[in-house]
Amino acid sequence: MRFLRISLLLVAVGSTWTGSPSPSWAADEPKEFEKNIRKNTKLIYAETLGNPLINIVDIEALAAIAHGAGIPLVLDNTVPSPYLLRPIDWGADIVLHSATKYIGGHGTTMGGVIVESGKFDWGNGKFPEFTSPSPGYHGVIFHETFGDFGYTMKARMEIMRTFGAALSPLNAWLLLQGLESLHVRMERHCANAFAVAKFLESHPRVAWVNYPGLPGNKYFALAKKYLPKGASGLLNFGVKGGAKAGEKFIEAAQFMSHLANIGDAKTLIIHPASTTHRQMSEADQIKAGVTPDMVRMSVGLESLDDILWDIDQALTQAGKA
């Protein structure tokens, strides 16, 4: 099997924790991407709205940098969903979605989506796997045969054929059922998340709140540009009292679900430092933007009064930790 050769672009920026997650840890500054491009770099990859830092990349700036280097811009657009953001309109070449999240919307099935713009020139000399005969598929030359849709055709004809990563009919049907209500659900997710963020900002048991839809957030201007319909349903905040208080908040929740998933109809909460990032040292957690007090919340579709009630009583219990 002949795999695609991809050089991942990783940027690490050091900082010292002074409270809320510092955006300087996140590889979201275009100049950081540009200065780390090498001759063998094959793409720029980023999340349009990051998880768990909830940071936003400047898509137009990254697209200009990538295209100037003759490489594609590949973006994971799971958190905004296609309803809130269409990255191809801003210069992205390939867009990925975990359909398990907002597209499906109910946490019932797993799946993924690759969307290709058809605008990137795979025949620019940097990608011989698209311009040479494929030994695994009758000698077909993907760029010659399929033009600028060579990437998705190669993924379908070679990679998916070999590994069998195809949805079952039931999974496909469940995702299509979720997709039909995406626009309605995303509006409710955004409205509830904004109200929750405002509530947390004024809560005496909360140390900080990170949600791009709030005017004071570093990414507010980018959110207004790229996410005018809303900043999605993901946010994080710090519980006063540190790690123990964060854990107690999770334990005290009544109907909010303790799950690592996001994008569900239900409100989901997790304390990353003691769960998803537990294998990392505290220093490495902080470098990744996961502070001891952080709680990540995927705000669901329930009645806002119910969500705020559960948050308030859980924070009260956390204050006793």
C-alpha positions in Angstrom: 0.0 0.0 0.0 1.3 3.4 -1.0 0.4 6.0 1.5 0.1 9.7 1.0 3.2 11.5 2.3 2.1 14.3 4.6 4.4 16.5 6.6 2.4 17.8 9.5 3.0 21.4 10.5 3.3 21.6 14.3 3.9 24.9 16.1 4.6 25.1 19.9 4.6 28.5 21.6 5.6 28.6 25.2 3.9 30.7 27.9 3.3 30.9 31.6 -0.2 30.3 33.0 -1.7 33.3 34.6 -5.4 32.3 34.8 -7.5 31.6 31.7 -6.0 29.6 28.8 -3.7 31.9 26.9 -4.3 32.0 23.2 -0.5 32.3 22.7 -0.3 28.5 23.2 -2.5 27.9 20.2 -1.0 27.6 16.7 -3.4 30.1 15.3 -1.1 33.0 14.4 -0.6 33.0 10.5 3.0 34.2 10.9 3.7 31.1 13.0 2.5 28.8 10.2 4.4 30.8 7.5 7.8 30.7 9.3 7.5 26.9 9.9 6.9 25.9 6.3 9.7 23.7 4.9 10.4 22.3 1.4 8.8 19.0 2.3 5.7 20.6 4.0 2.6 19.2 2.2 -0.2 21.1 3.7 -1.3 23.6 6.4 -3.8 22.0 8.8 -5.9 23.7 11.4 -9.3 23.7 13.1 -11.5 26.6 12.2 -12.7 26.7 15.8 -10.3 24.9 18.1 -11.1 22.3 20.7 -10.5 22.6 23.7 -9.1 26.2 23.4 -12.0 27.6 21.5 -9.7 29.6 19.3 -10.3 30.8 15.8 -7.9 30.9 12.9 -7.8 33.6 10.2 -8.8 31.5 7.2 -8.1 34.0 4.5 -4.6 34.7 5.9 -3.8 31.0 6.1 -5.1 30.3 2.6 -2.8 33.1 1.2 0.2 31.6 3.0 -0.6 28.0 1.9 -1.2 28.9 -1.7 1.9 31.1 -1.8 3.8 27.9 -0.9 2.0 25.8 -3.4 0.3 23.6 -0.7 -3.4 23.2 0.2 -5.1 24.6 3.3 -6.9 21.7 5.1 -9.4 22.7 7.8 -11.4 20.8 10.4 -14.7 22.6 10.5 -16.4 20.2 13.0 -17.2 22.8 15.8 -18.8 25.5 13.6 -20.5 23.0 11.3 -21.3 23.8 7.7 -24.3 25.9 8.8 -22.2 28.5 10.7 -19.1 28.5 8.5 -18.2 27.5 4.9 -14.4 27.6 4.8 -14.1 27.0 1.0 -15.7 30.4 0.5 -12.7 31.9 2.4 -10.0 30.0 0.5 -9.8 26.5 2.1 -9.0 23.6 -0.3 -10.2 20.6 1.8 -12.7 20.7 4.7 -13.2 17.9 7.2 -16.1 17.3 9.5 -16.6 14.8 12.3 -20.2 14.0 11.4 -20.5 12.4 14.8 -20.8 15.9 16.3 -23.2 18.6 15.1 -24.1 17.1 11.7 -25.5 14.0 13.4 -26.4 16.0 16.4 -27.6 13.2 18.7 -24.6 11.2 19.6 -26.0 8.1 17.9 -23.4 7.2 15.3 -19.9 7.8 14.1 -18.8 9.2 10.7 -16.7 11.7 8.9 -16.8 13.9 5.8 -14.2 15.2 3.4 -15.1 18.1 1.1 -12.8 19.2 -1.7 -13.1 22.6 -3.3 -11.8 21.5 -6.7 -9.7 24.6 -6.9 -6.3 23.3 -5.8 -3.8 22.3 -8.5 -2.5 18.9 -7.5 -0.4 18.9 -10.7 1.9 21.7 -9.5 4.8 19.3 -9.1 4.7 18.9 -5.4 2.4 15.9 -5.3 3.8 13.0 -7.5 1.2 10.6 -5.9 -1.4 12.4 -8.0 0.5 12.7 -11.2 2.1 9.2 -11.3 0.3 6.0 -12.2 -1.3 4.3 -9.2 0.0 0.8 -8.8 -3.0 0.0 -6.6 -5.6 1.1 -9.1 -4.9 -0.1 -12.6 -2.3 2.7 -13.3 -4.8 5.5 -13.1 -3.3 9.0 -12.8 -5.6 10.8 -10.4 -4.9 14.4 -11.4 -5.0 13.6 -15.1 -8.2 11.6 -14.8 -10.1 13.6 -12.2 -8.4 17.0 -12.4 -8.5 19.1 -9.2 -10.8 16.6 -7.5 -7.9 14.1 -7.4 -7.6 14.1 -3.6 -11.1 12.9 -2.8 -11.0 10.4 -5.7 -7.7 9.0 -4.4 -9.2 8.8 -0.9 -12.2 6.9 -2.2 -10.5 4.6 -4.8 -7.4 3.6 -2.8 -7.7 4.5 0.9 -11.3 3.7 1.5 -11.2 0.6 -0.7 -8.2 -0.7 1.2 -9.3 0.1 4.8 -13.1 -0.2 4.3 -14.0 3.0 6.1 -17.5 3.2 4.6 -20.6 4.0 6.6 -23.2 1.3 7.0 -26.7 2.2 5.5 -28.1 2.7 9.0 -25.3 5.1 10.1 -25.7 7.0 6.8 -29.4 7.3 7.4 -29.0 8.5 11.0 -26.5 11.2 9.9 -28.9 12.3 7.1 -31.7 12.6 9.6 -29.6 14.8 11.8 -28.5 16.9 8.8 -32.1 17.9 8.1 -32.4 19.8 11.3 -28.8 21.2 11.5 -29.8 24.8 10.8 -32.5 24.9 13.5 -30.3 23.1 16.1 -27.2 25.3 15.5 -29.3 28.5 16.1 -30.4 27.1 19.4 -26.9 25.9 20.3 -25.5 29.3 19.7 -28.3 31.2 21.5 -28.0 28.9 24.6 -24.2 29.0 24.6 -24.1 32.8 24.4 -26.6 33.1 27.3 -24.6 30.5 29.3 -21.3 32.4 28.7 -22.9 35.7 29.9 -24.3 33.9 33.0 -20.8 32.5 33.8 -19.1 35.9 33.3 -21.1 37.2 36.3 -21.0 34.1 38.5 -19.0 34.5 41.7 -17.7 30.9 41.6 -16.2 31.3 38.0 -12.7 32.6 37.5 -12.8 33.1 33.8 -14.9 32.4 30.7 -13.7 31.7 27.1 -16.3 32.0 24.4 -15.6 33.8 21.1 -19.1 35.3 20.9 -18.3 37.5 24.0 -17.2 41.0 23.1 -14.2 40.9 25.4 -12.8 37.7 23.8 -9.5 37.9 21.8 -11.2 36.1 18.9 -14.4 38.2 18.9 -13.4 40.1 15.7 -12.6 36.9 13.8 -15.9 35.4 15.1 -17.8 38.4 13.7 -16.1 37.9 10.4 -16.2 34.1 10.0 -19.1 33.2 12.3 -21.8 35.9 11.9 -24.6 33.5 12.6 -23.1 32.5 16.0 -20.0 31.2 17.6 -21.2 27.6 18.0 -22.1 25.8 21.2 -18.6 25.0 22.7 -17.1 27.0 25.5 -14.9 26.6 28.5 -14.5 28.3 31.9 -12.5 28.1 35.1 -14.0 27.0 38.4 -12.6 28.9 41.4 -10.8 26.4 43.6 -8.7 24.7 40.9 -8.7 21.0 39.9 -10.6 19.6 42.9 -13.4 22.2 42.4 -13.5 21.4 38.7 -13.9 17.7 39.4 -16.6 18.5 42.0 -18.5 20.6 39.5 -18.7 17.5 37.2 -19.8 15.2 40.0 -22.5 17.6 41.2 -24.2 18.1 37.8 -27.8 16.7 37.9 -28.8 16.4 34.2 -25.8 17.7 32.3 -24.0 14.7 30.9 -20.4 13.9 31.7 -19.2 12.9 28.2 -16.1 13.6 26.1 -18.3 14.1 23.0 -19.4 17.5 21.7 -22.2 18.7 19.4 -24.9 16.6 21.0 -28.5 17.7 21.6 -27.8 17.2 25.3 -25.5 19.5 27.3 -22.2 17.8 27.8 -19.5 18.7 30.3 -16.0 17.4 31.1 -13.0 18.3 33.2 -10.1 17.8 30.7 -7.3 17.9 33.3 -8.6 14.8 35.0 -10.0 13.0 31.9 -9.0 13.6 28.3 -5.6 15.1 29.2 -4.9 13.1 32.3 -2.0 11.2 30.9 -0.1 14.5 30.4 1.9 16.2 33.1 0.4 19.4 34.6 3.1 21.4 32.8 2.3 19.8 29.4 -1.4 20.3 30.1 -0.9 24.0 30.6 1.2 24.2 27.4 -1.8 22.7 25.6 -4.1 25.3 27.2 -5.7 22.9 29.6 -5.6 24.5 33.0 -6.4 22.7 36.3 -9.7 24.6 36.8 -11.0 24.2 33.2 -14.4 22.8 32.5 -15.3 22.4 28.8 -19.0 22.6 28.0 -20.9 21.7 24.9 -24.1 23.6 25.4 -27.2 21.6 24.3 -30.8 22.3 23.3 -32.5 22.0 26.6 -34.5 24.8 28.2 -32.0 27.6 29.1 -33.5 27.9 32.6 -32.8 24.2 33.2 -29.2 24.6 32.0 -28.5 27.6 34.1 -30.1 26.0 37.2 -27.8 23.0 36.9 -24.7 25.1 36.3 -25.5 27.2 39.3 -26.2 24.4 41.8 -23.1 22.5 40.5 -20.9 25.6 41.0 -22.4 26.0 44.6 -21.4 22.4 45.3 -17.9 22.9 43.8 -17.4 25.8 46.1 -17.6 23.4 49.0 -14.7 21.2 47.6 
